[in-house]
Amino acid sequence: MGHKIANLLIACITLWAICVVAAYLLGVTVSFPLDQIEHDEISYHRLCALRLAIFGTFAFYGLMHLLKGSKHLYPIHFLKTFLFSLSIFGFLVGLRYHTDMVKNDDWYALGFWFLIATALHFLSLPRFRRYFRKKN
């Protein structure tokens, strides 16, 4: 049952990501969840949260490499690490720009990504990793 939930979560996130990329290539900028916005209207606090999440994810994997060396990681590990970074840095940026966050309901989006990252974390524990392997 856990692998079906994990695969459903990943499928939904993947479909959403594909839609956002395709929409941008067609000249439409889409924000979470599926709100259309003008190209110049992306909130500064959202851009900061994304930037810090990318750098935070890079820093995490850089530190892990320096401390533990290189080892094989599952793609789901990268996904959950990025979503945790987005949630944490989004929260920290939100503390600074809280009036903009309340106006745009961005706190709900952060909570959503945190819940997805938490679910992926528990579903990718060693006892569940066999769910993410190909079935013969």
Buried (B, 14 or more C-beta within 10 A) or exposed (E): EBBEEBEEBBEEBEEBEEEBEEBEEEEBBBBBEEEEEEEEEEBEBBEBBBEBBBEBBEEBBEEBEEEEEEEEEEEBBEBBBBBBBBBBBBBEBBEEBEEBBEEBEBBEBBEBBBEBBBBBBEBBEEEBEEBBEEEE
